[in-house]
Each structure stands twice: as structure tokens, then as C-alpha cells.
């Protein structure tokens, strides 16, 4: 999924560049293109740390838990669902295509075709299709992970208990809490 994400951001940047040089009023600002560059440079790496790593830890600890070790993975599943949910909403934002927000989707495509900028419109259509593919694959992935989450007996309340237990047994957290209470 990370490769598809990077491809989507690269195609989005291409669409933004073509729309920037199209000469259509409202699409000649550099702001949206700069946002698209930032998305391509930062978001695939952020996606790895936000949701790929969370899912890896959830599945890893789920396997360790089956072997009767003390680790549990509900917290990591919830972390994955939250971070990937934000990613899906962002795909939707880009697919809509607000130029000033760095998205080369539907609105940009329609505007380019309306002004006779066929090549920029085609590239924006490819961008829209790529982002729609990311949305469809993302929803399918969430459904599959949710199925695994439910079949493993995980729940949101269990994730909260795990997080509380983890923070309560962490020496750094306990020391910080002690210092806060004592006013050190």
C-alpha cells in the first residue's frame, strides 16, 4: 500500500504542475504545488511510521499473544485505525481536488476541461483515478484488518486498558508523575 500511496502523491504532484502552467485563472498559484511537493516528500514516510508500523506491531503482538506471552495488540490496532482513517480522509480531500490545498482531483479536472486544457485535464483525471484507487484499496484493507481485529477478540475498551497498563508500568511515566506531584 505504501507504493500505491507514493504513486498517488507523485501523480498528484504531476497534475498540480500541469495545472500550474495551464494559465487558467485560480490555478496559477504556486501554493498548491508546494503543498503537493510536501505531500510527496513527507507523507509516504509518515504513513510508514503512522499506520504501517502500527499494523505490523498489532499483527506481531497478536501472534506472540497466541503463544501465551504477555503482549497484547488491541492498542496497536486502534492506533492503526485512527492513523489510517486520517489517511483515507486525506485521500478524499485530494480526490476532490482543491488546488489551493494541493489536490489535483475532480474539481481541477473539471476546471481544466472547461477551459480547454485537455492535457492538464487528462493528468488531473489520472490523479483522480489514482486517488480513488487508493480509497478503494484503503477501505478494503480496513475491512480486512477489522475482521482480524474482531476475530482476535480485541476491543476499544481492551485497548484503553492496555494503554493504561503500559503507562502505569513505564518508569519514565511514573517518575514524571512523581515529579509533577512533588513539584520538583
MOFENRA-V407627 format. One record per residue. N is the residue number from 0. RES is the residue in one letter. SS is DSSP state (h for helix, s for strand, l for the rest). PHI is phi in radians with two decimals (999 if undefined). PSI is psi in whole degrees, 0 to 359 (none if undefined). Layout:
# MOFENRA-V407627
n=N res=RES ss=SS phi=PHI psi=PSI
n=N res=RES ss=SS phi=PHI psi=PSI
This chain:
# MOFENRA-V407627
n=0 res=X ss=l phi=999 psi=331
n=1 res=X ss=h phi=-1.14 psi=325
n=2 res=X ss=h phi=-1.19 psi=320
n=3 res=X ss=h phi=-1.16 psi=322
n=4 res=X ss=h phi=-1.10 psi=312
n=5 res=X ss=h phi=-1.09 psi=319
n=6 res=X ss=h phi=-1.08 psi=317
n=7 res=X ss=h phi=-1.08 psi=317
n=8 res=X ss=h phi=-1.19 psi=324
n=9 res=X ss=h phi=-1.17 psi=316
n=10 res=X ss=h phi=-1.14 psi=321
n=11 res=X ss=h phi=-1.06 psi=317
n=12 res=X ss=h phi=-1.09 psi=317
n=13 res=X ss=h phi=-1.04 psi=316
n=14 res=X ss=h phi=-1.10 psi=319
n=15 res=X ss=h phi=-1.13 psi=321
n=16 res=X ss=h phi=-1.16 psi=315
n=17 res=X ss=h phi=-1.10 psi=320
n=18 res=X ss=h phi=-1.21 psi=326
n=19 res=X ss=h phi=-1.06 psi=317
n=20 res=X ss=l phi=-1.60 psi=9
n=21 res=X ss=l phi=-1.30 psi=336
n=22 res=X ss=l phi=1.48 psi=5
n=23 res=X ss=l phi=-1.36 psi=131
n=24 res=X ss=l phi=-1.01 psi=136
n=25 res=X ss=l phi=1.57 psi=347
n=26 res=X ss=l phi=-2.06 psi=14
n=27 res=X ss=l phi=-1.80 psi=9
n=28 res=X ss=l phi=-1.44 psi=142
n=29 res=X ss=l phi=-1.40 psi=345
n=30 res=X ss=h phi=-1.01 psi=310
n=31 res=X ss=h phi=-1.09 psi=322
n=32 res=X ss=h phi=-1.19 psi=322
n=33 res=X ss=h phi=-1.11 psi=318
n=34 res=X ss=h phi=-1.03 psi=318
n=35 res=X ss=h phi=-1.11 psi=323
n=36 res=X ss=h phi=-1.12 psi=316
n=37 res=X ss=h phi=-1.10 psi=318
n=38 res=X ss=h phi=-1.02 psi=315
n=39 res=X ss=h phi=-1.18 psi=323
n=40 res=X ss=h phi=-1.34 psi=324
n=41 res=X ss=h phi=-1.81 psi=318
n=42 res=X ss=h phi=-1.21 psi=323
n=43 res=X ss=h phi=-1.07 psi=321
n=44 res=X ss=h phi=-1.19 psi=317
n=45 res=X ss=h phi=-1.10 psi=323
n=46 res=X ss=h phi=-1.10 psi=320
n=47 res=X ss=h phi=-1.03 psi=311
n=48 res=X ss=h phi=-1.29 psi=329
n=49 res=X ss=h phi=-1.41 psi=307
n=50 res=X ss=h phi=-1.99 psi=329
n=51 res=X ss=h phi=-1.17 psi=315
n=52 res=X ss=h phi=-1.16 psi=321
n=53 res=X ss=h phi=-1.08 psi=316
n=54 res=X ss=h phi=-1.17 psi=320
n=55 res=X ss=h phi=-1.03 psi=313
n=56 res=X ss=h phi=-1.14 psi=322
n=57 res=X ss=h phi=-1.08 psi=313
n=58 res=X ss=h phi=-1.24 psi=322
n=59 res=X ss=h phi=-1.10 psi=311
n=60 res=X ss=h phi=-1.22 psi=333
n=61 res=X ss=h phi=-1.13 psi=319
n=62 res=X ss=h phi=-1.20 psi=320
n=63 res=X ss=h phi=-1.13 psi=321
n=64 res=X ss=h phi=-1.09 psi=323
n=65 res=X ss=h phi=-1.09 psi=334
n=66 res=X ss=l phi=-1.54 psi=13
n=67 res=X ss=l phi=1.22 psi=32
n=68 res=X ss=l phi=-1.58 psi=174
n=69 res=X ss=l phi=-1.47 psi=353
n=70 res=X ss=l phi=-1.29 psi=150
n=71 res=X ss=l phi=-2.39 psi=163
n=72 res=X ss=l phi=-2.20 psi=6
n=73 res=X ss=h phi=-1.02 psi=319
n=74 res=X ss=h phi=-1.04 psi=318
n=75 res=X ss=h phi=-1.24 psi=326
n=76 res=X ss=h phi=-1.09 psi=313
n=77 res=X ss=h phi=-1.11 psi=319
n=78 res=X ss=h phi=-1.04 psi=318
n=79 res=X ss=h phi=-1.10 psi=312
n=80 res=X ss=h phi=-1.06 psi=320
n=81 res=X ss=h phi=-1.18 psi=309
n=82 res=X ss=h phi=-1.17 psi=321
n=83 res=X ss=h phi=-1.28 psi=329
n=84 res=X ss=h phi=-1.09 psi=319
n=85 res=X ss=h phi=-1.09 psi=320
n=86 res=X ss=h phi=-1.08 psi=317
n=87 res=X ss=h phi=-1.12 psi=319
n=88 res=X ss=h phi=-1.11 psi=323
n=89 res=X ss=h phi=-1.20 psi=321
n=90 res=X ss=h phi=-0.99 psi=317
n=91 res=X ss=h phi=-1.10 psi=317
n=92 res=X ss=h phi=-1.02 psi=314
n=93 res=X ss=h phi=-1.21 psi=323
n=94 res=X ss=h phi=-1.16 psi=329
n=95 res=X ss=h phi=-1.12 psi=318
n=96 res=X ss=l phi=1.62 psi=45
n=97 res=X ss=l phi=-1.33 psi=111
n=98 res=X ss=h phi=-1.04 psi=316
n=99 res=X ss=h phi=-1.16 psi=342
n=100 res=X ss=h phi=-1.65 psi=2
n=101 res=X ss=l phi=1.55 psi=16
n=102 res=X ss=l phi=-1.86 psi=131
n=103 res=X ss=l phi=-1.85 psi=44
n=104 res=X ss=l phi=-1.61 psi=221
n=105 res=X ss=h phi=-1.04 psi=313
n=106 res=X ss=h phi=-1.08 psi=317
n=107 res=X ss=h phi=-1.12 psi=319
n=108 res=X ss=h phi=-1.06 psi=312
n=109 res=X ss=h phi=-1.09 psi=319
n=110 res=X ss=h phi=-1.14 psi=319
n=111 res=X ss=h phi=-1.15 psi=315
n=112 res=X ss=h phi=-1.14 psi=323
n=113 res=X ss=h phi=-1.14 psi=332
n=114 res=X ss=l phi=-1.75 psi=11
n=115 res=X ss=l phi=1.31 psi=17
n=116 res=X ss=l phi=-1.62 psi=78
n=117 res=X ss=h phi=-1.11 psi=314
n=118 res=X ss=h phi=-1.11 psi=315
n=119 res=X ss=h phi=-1.13 psi=323
n=120 res=X ss=h phi=-1.15 psi=320
n=121 res=X ss=h phi=-1.13 psi=318
n=122 res=X ss=h phi=-1.14 psi=323
n=123 res=X ss=h phi=-1.16 psi=326
n=124 res=X ss=h phi=-1.16 psi=319
n=125 res=X ss=h phi=-1.09 psi=319
n=126 res=X ss=h phi=-1.05 psi=314
n=127 res=X ss=h phi=-1.07 psi=316
n=128 res=X ss=h phi=-1.13 psi=320
n=129 res=X ss=h phi=-1.13 psi=317
n=130 res=X ss=h phi=-1.18 psi=324
n=131 res=X ss=h phi=-1.13 psi=321
n=132 res=X ss=h phi=-1.08 psi=318
n=133 res=X ss=h phi=-1.06 psi=319
n=134 res=X ss=h phi=-1.11 psi=314
n=135 res=X ss=h phi=-1.13 psi=314
n=136 res=X ss=h phi=-1.12 psi=322
n=137 res=X ss=h phi=-1.12 psi=317
n=138 res=X ss=h phi=-1.13 psi=319
n=139 res=X ss=h phi=-1.08 psi=320
n=140 res=X ss=h phi=-1.16 psi=318
n=141 res=X ss=h phi=-1.09 psi=319
n=142 res=X ss=h phi=-1.10 psi=318
n=143 res=X ss=h phi=-1.16 psi=315
n=144 res=X ss=h phi=-1.16 psi=322
n=145 res=X ss=h phi=-1.10 psi=322
n=146 res=X ss=h phi=-1.08 psi=317
n=147 res=X ss=h phi=-1.16 psi=321
n=148 res=X ss=h phi=-1.05 psi=311
n=149 res=X ss=h phi=-1.22 psi=320
n=150 res=X ss=h phi=-1.20 psi=338
n=151 res=X ss=l phi=-1.50 psi=1
n=152 res=X ss=l phi=1.37 psi=18
n=153 res=X ss=l phi=-1.42 psi=157
n=154 res=X ss=l phi=-2.69 psi=167
n=155 res=X ss=h phi=-1.17 psi=319
n=156 res=X ss=h phi=-1.13 psi=323
n=157 res=X ss=h phi=-1.16 psi=323
n=158 res=X ss=h phi=-1.12 psi=319
n=159 res=X ss=h phi=-1.10 psi=319
n=160 res=X ss=h phi=-1.13 psi=320
n=161 res=X ss=h phi=-1.08 psi=314
n=162 res=X ss=h phi=-1.09 psi=316
n=163 res=X ss=h phi=-1.08 psi=317
n=164 res=X ss=h phi=-1.14 psi=319
n=165 res=X ss=h phi=-1.14 psi=315
n=166 res=X ss=h phi=-1.20 psi=325
n=167 res=X ss=h phi=-1.19 psi=331
n=168 res=X ss=l phi=-1.67 psi=0
n=169 res=X ss=l phi=-1.46 psi=123
n=170 res=X ss=h phi=-1.10 psi=321
n=171 res=X ss=h phi=-1.11 psi=316
n=172 res=X ss=h phi=-1.14 psi=317
n=173 res=X ss=h phi=-1.11 psi=319
n=174 res=X ss=h phi=-1.14 psi=318
n=175 res=X ss=h phi=-1.10 psi=318
n=176 res=X ss=h phi=-1.12 psi=320
n=177 res=X ss=h phi=-1.11 psi=316
n=178 res=X ss=h phi=-1.13 psi=323
n=179 res=X ss=h phi=-1.18 psi=321
n=180 res=X ss=h phi=-1.22 psi=319
n=181 res=X ss=h phi=-1.43 psi=348
n=182 res=X ss=l phi=1.31 psi=30
n=183 res=X ss=l phi=-1.42 psi=none
